[in-house]
Amino acid sequence: MAATNDTVHRRIERARIELTSARVAAGLAVIAALGFTLLFVQEPTAHDALHNFRHAAGITCH
């Protein structure tokens, strides 16, 4: 099996080639929507569910 030199630089270059502007925009929109939801939803049930999700995702929030 041949070893490939898969560096971070090569991954970034491949992403620049393969990702379209629409995909990048969609990804940023999803991240922004999730960030807004995680930061600003303060209804107790939703807040607790999102708090548990953050811990399950490995995010330390306190």
N, C-alpha and C positions, 0 to 999 in steps of 0.2 A: 504494500500500500504506500503510495507516494504521499509524503507530507507536504501540505500546502502552507504557504506563509500568509496566514489570514490575520493581518494586523488591524488595529483600530483604524489606521489611515485608509487601508484598503476597504474596510467596511463602510466608512464614511463616503468614499468615492463611489462605491457600488450603490449606496443609498441615493446619492445625488443623481446617478444615472437612471435608476429604476423607479424612484418615486416621482410621481407627477405633482404639479402644484395643487391639484384638487385633492389628492391624497394627503398631502402635508396640511392643507387647510382643514380637511375633515378631522385629522388627528388632533390638531390644535383646538378645534371646536369641541371635540369630545373631552379633551383635558380641561379646557376652560369650563365646560358645563359641570364636570365632576368636581372641579375645584370650587366653583360657586356653590354647588350643592353641599359639599363637605363643610364649607366655611359658614354659610349663611342659613342653613336649615336648622332652626332651633326648636321646632315642635318636639316635645319630649320623646315620643315614640320613634320618630324619624331620626332624631339626634342620637338616641341610644343605638339604633340599628346601624347608623353610619359610624358611630364610635366603635362598635364591635367589628364592622367591616374594616376599618382602619387597622385595628389590631390584627385581624386575620391576614391583611395584606402586608403586615410586617412594619407598619408605620407607627413610630412612637409618638404619641400625642400628649403625653404628660409624664 
